Amino acid sequence: MFRTRVHNLLVSSDGYAAGDHVTLEQPIGEAEALFSKFDGRVIHGIHGIDDPVTVDRAMFSMWGQGVGAEIMGRRKFGPQTGEWPDDGWEGWWGDAPPFRTPVFILTHYPRETLEFANGTSFHFVDASPEKALRLAQDAAGGLDVRIGGGPSTVSEFLRADLIDFLHVAIVPIVLGSGVRIWDHLAGLEDRFSVESISTSSGLTHQLWNRKRDE
């Protein structure tokens, strides 16, 4: 049975998961410190590096395992707002985006699909979380669907009760402002079993698994 998953959601100690204003120079706003302990080399597996296999790297490496499609919000794809400008923008990731699957981007301004040689395709859809999830499930070929962010999109899917697994990495920094992840989600923990592990890097990884009916 497929699952809807969130991975590598980096959250500050005071609950912020991105900055307020996304620009070309600051893809997550003034919150770059969230990535100070993130090792993106391992997202496709720990076989990709020769460094020791730490708990942090093992956790981060789950990102791509068994995932057949992703859903993301428009701000994760780029800083533009409103109608899409004719600027040739194809995302932050150049000509080889790391996803290697269909990616559904939530926007009120659908546009033509972008396809890349490594198997990534960006589909721009004006859809509710429920409809977007159905589209992603159809494209995933029986594999899981990842909700890739940003934090507003993750929160939206949590409020709609569409998340089965959530990996949060709490970073020991205080941002003081930005986009919060837990607002309007009081009682969320009642729907999940939660395990935590802290590492020598200072990160605390939380694994939220949806409770199954007895």
C-alpha angles and dihedrals in degrees: 000000000000123000134206108232141187119201137186095005101172113207129179121235089258094052105262121135101178142007124263100248124047115203136166088261095044112039093183098029120243093338104093089128088075088074096049092107100030118115105200092180091083101052091106093044141304090264086080095077137041095218121109118286102248127181089252093054092045090052094047091048093065089075097094103028114119095347119140102174141008136215120205138169122250094252090061089057097049148325097259121115132194119007113008112260120227093247102122092245112167101170136282095289107071122222095329110052111191096234100082089189138076110291121200114208116201111226140143087226110064117197139173119302119261116217130194133198094244093063099266116133126178116214117189112211136174098214145134117250090259094052094043090051091052090051091049093047091053090051096044096074095226094314127115126281120232121211098213103188158188102218095255090058092047090050091049092054091045091052089050089052092237100128121098100175132022127186112194123182111199110210117208096238134103115224100176094206142028136082113338122214105201103048115125091010101102111158093019090133090065089072095050143051108229129206124183134195127179122207137204089259090067094251121131113207117205121194113199114193121184111248114246121225112262 
